[in-house]
């Protein structure tokens, strides 16, 4: 797990998934659910949908390339089996960290850009 890029581990039905909130994953979350700001707002009000939680877990797990190939529906079923209210706070944590910014990620990007200029 690389917390430097916002990765988190989640145990879902006995399977440990690595969640990576990459740019590609965030765009896919929005395409499967709704804009990230709306998702966070819904979580804050306790008005989130299972599709929000499933999109976050599915897309960030898929982005890490270290997880078993699971379908969106399989991830949704796993969330239901483990309990939506158990998994939802982890999904919220993954998304809210991205929206609030990440100093470590900024430093990593600055370093990459500096290397490209050389």
C-alpha positions in Angstrom: 0.0 0.0 0.0 1.3 3.4 -0.9 -0.3 6.1 1.2 1.8 8.6 -0.7 -0.8 8.4 -3.5 -3.8 8.0 -1.3 -4.0 4.2 -1.4 -6.0 2.4 1.2 -6.6 -1.3 1.9 -10.1 -2.7 2.4 -11.1 -6.2 3.4 -14.3 -7.1 1.5 -15.7 -10.6 2.0 -12.3 -11.8 3.1 -10.6 -10.4 0.1 -8.1 -7.6 0.7 -8.5 -4.9 -2.0 -6.1 -2.1 -2.6 -8.0 1.1 -3.4 -6.1 3.7 -5.5 -7.9 7.0 -6.1 -6.2 7.8 -9.4 -7.5 10.5 -11.8 -8.8 7.8 -14.1 -10.7 6.1 -11.2 -12.2 9.4 -10.1 -13.5 10.1 -13.7 -14.9 6.6 -13.8 -16.7 7.1 -10.5 -18.4 10.1 -11.8 -19.5 8.2 -15.0 -20.9 5.4 -12.9 -22.6 7.5 -10.2 -22.6 11.4 -10.1 -20.1 14.2 -9.6 -17.7 13.7 -6.7 -18.9 16.9 -4.9 -22.5 15.5 -5.0 -21.3 12.2 -3.6 -19.4 13.8 -0.7 -22.4 16.1 0.0 -24.7 13.0 0.1 -22.3 11.3 2.5 -22.2 14.3 4.7 -26.0 14.3 4.9 -26.2 10.5 5.3 -28.1 10.4 2.0 -25.7 8.3 -0.1 -26.7 5.5 -2.4 -25.3 2.0 -2.6 -24.3 2.8 -6.2 -22.1 5.7 -4.8 -20.3 3.3 -2.5 -20.0 0.6 -5.1 -18.6 3.0 -7.7 -16.0 4.3 -5.3 -14.8 0.8 -4.2 -15.0 -0.7 -7.7 -13.3 2.1 -9.6 -10.5 2.6 -7.1 -9.9 -1.1 -6.7 -9.8 -1.5 -10.5 -7.2 1.4 -10.7 -4.7 -0.4 -8.5 -4.3 -3.3 -10.9 -3.5 -5.5 -7.9 -6.9 -6.9 -7.2 -8.9 -9.8 -8.6 -11.0 -8.9 -11.7 -14.4 -8.3 -10.2 -17.4 -6.8 -11.9 -19.3 -3.8 -10.7 -22.2 -6.0 -9.6 -19.8 -8.5 -7.8 -18.4 -5.6 -5.8 -21.9 -4.4 -5.0 -22.9 -7.8 -3.8 -19.7 -8.0 -1.6 -20.5 -4.7 -0.1 -24.1 -5.9 0.8 -22.7 -9.1 2.2 -20.2 -7.2 4.5 -22.7 -4.5 5.3 -23.2 -1.1 3.6 -22.8 0.9 6.8 -19.4 -0.9 7.5 -18.0 -0.1 4.1 -19.5 3.3 3.4 -17.1 5.2 5.8 -14.1 3.8 4.0 -15.5 4.9 0.6 -16.2 8.3 2.0 -12.6 8.5 3.4 -11.1 7.7 0.0 -13.1 10.4 -1.8 -13.0 13.1 0.9 -9.2 12.9 1.0 -9.0 13.5 -2.7 -11.3 16.5 -2.6 -9.5 18.1 0.3 -6.1 18.0 -1.4 -3.0 16.1 -0.7 0.4 17.7 0.0 2.3 14.5 -0.6 0.7 14.1 -4.0 1.5 17.7 -4.9 5.2 17.0 -4.0 5.2 13.8 -6.1 3.7 15.6 -9.1 6.1 18.5 -8.8 9.0 16.1 -8.7 7.8 14.3 -11.8 7.3 17.6 -13.7 10.8 18.7 -12.6 12.3 15.5 -14.0 10.4 15.9 -17.3 11.9 19.4 -17.8 15.5 18.0 -17.6 
